[in-house]
Structure formats: C-alpha cells, structure tokens
Amino acid sequence: MLTDALDEAFTRIGDFLAVQTAGGSGIELDNVLRLQESVGVDDDTRAVSAQRLSAVQPNAPAGAVLLGLLVGLSAGQLQAENA
C-alpha cells in the first residue's frame, strides 16, 4: 500500500536526519549525496530537477523540493519491494 511505503520513507528520512544531526555538527554534503544515490538521484537528475523547478516555481526552496523528491522516490522503491 502506498500509504505504508510513504510512511516508511518519511521514517527513513527522519532516521537519516536524526543520525546526521546527533553530534550537532550538521549534515555533511557527502552523506546527503549518498542518500540521494540510494534512490537513484545523480548529477544529471539534480541538474534536470534544478532546471525544471526554476521554470515551474522560481521561488521554491530547493532543499524542500529535494526532500520531497527523495521521500517520493524512496516510497516508490519501498512499494515496489513490497509488491
């Protein structure tokens, strides 16, 4: 069920953020890139996303959009794994 996969995807992102911010030093870029790679986001995907986002909604915060993209892709992977 998509709702369960989406819930699990949000949990995964929450767990990632909790681990990354536990020491108080913030989130390292390399770890964010590894998280992105885990759901298939690479340099080309980031470039297309940035280009399309600026065309669709120029004032949207890129980080929030990327977070939504990661959650959505993760939920899709989880749903496919559980099908």
VMD Tcl script that draws the C-alpha trace (Angstrom):
set ca {
  {0.00 0.00 0.00}
  {1.39 3.40 -0.98}
  {0.46 4.95 2.36}
  {2.60 2.41 4.23}
  {5.53 2.94 1.84}
  {5.23 6.70 2.19}
  {5.15 6.42 5.97}
  {8.27 4.21 5.91}
  {10.02 6.63 3.54}
  {9.38 9.53 5.92}
  {10.67 7.37 8.78}
  {13.86 6.62 6.83}
  {14.45 10.30 6.13}
  {13.74 11.13 9.77}
  {16.21 8.48 10.91}
  {18.83 9.82 8.50}
  {18.37 13.36 9.80}
  {18.49 12.21 13.42}
  {21.79 10.40 12.90}
  {23.28 13.26 10.88}
  {22.40 15.95 13.38}
  {23.06 13.96 16.57}
  {26.56 15.39 17.04}
  {25.43 18.94 16.46}
  {27.80 19.45 13.54}
  {25.12 19.44 10.85}
  {24.67 17.27 7.81}
  {27.71 16.62 5.64}
  {27.27 17.03 1.89}
  {28.82 13.64 1.14}
  {26.19 11.92 3.27}
  {23.39 13.80 1.52}
  {24.81 12.73 -1.84}
  {24.89 9.08 -0.67}
  {21.26 9.38 0.45}
  {20.34 10.78 -2.94}
  {22.21 7.99 -4.74}
  {20.32 5.40 -2.70}
  {17.12 6.40 -4.52}
  {18.71 6.97 -7.94}
  {19.37 10.72 -7.82}
  {22.63 11.56 -9.58}
  {24.23 14.70 -11.04}
  {22.03 14.57 -14.14}
  {18.88 14.18 -12.05}
  {19.88 17.11 -9.85}
  {20.54 19.28 -12.93}
  {17.19 18.44 -14.53}
  {15.39 19.00 -11.23}
  {17.02 22.40 -10.70}
  {16.23 23.49 -14.24}
  {12.63 22.31 -14.15}
  {11.99 23.66 -10.66}
  {13.14 27.13 -11.60}
  {10.81 27.04 -14.62}
  {7.81 25.75 -12.67}
  {8.20 27.60 -9.39}
  {11.13 30.05 -9.31}
  {10.85 30.91 -5.62}
  {10.52 27.35 -4.28}
  {13.22 26.39 -1.76}
  {15.39 23.79 -3.49}
  {16.06 21.86 -0.27}
  {12.38 21.35 0.44}
  {11.74 20.20 -3.11}
  {14.69 17.81 -2.98}
  {13.41 16.39 0.29}
  {10.02 15.76 -1.31}
  {11.70 14.12 -4.28}
  {13.74 11.84 -2.01}
  {10.69 10.84 0.01}
  {8.68 10.14 -3.14}
  {11.42 8.08 -4.78}
  {12.05 6.16 -1.57}
  {8.33 5.42 -1.19}
  {8.20 4.19 -4.79}
  {11.12 1.85 -4.17}
  {9.59 0.54 -0.97}
  {6.24 -0.05 -2.63}
  {7.93 -1.95 -5.47}
  {9.89 -4.07 -2.98}
  {6.74 -4.96 -1.07}
  {4.60 -5.74 -4.13}
}
mol new
graphics top color blue
foreach p $ca { graphics top sphere $p radius 0.5 }
foreach p [lrange $ca 0 end-1] q [lrange $ca 1 end] { graphics top cylinder $p $q radius 0.2 }
display resetview
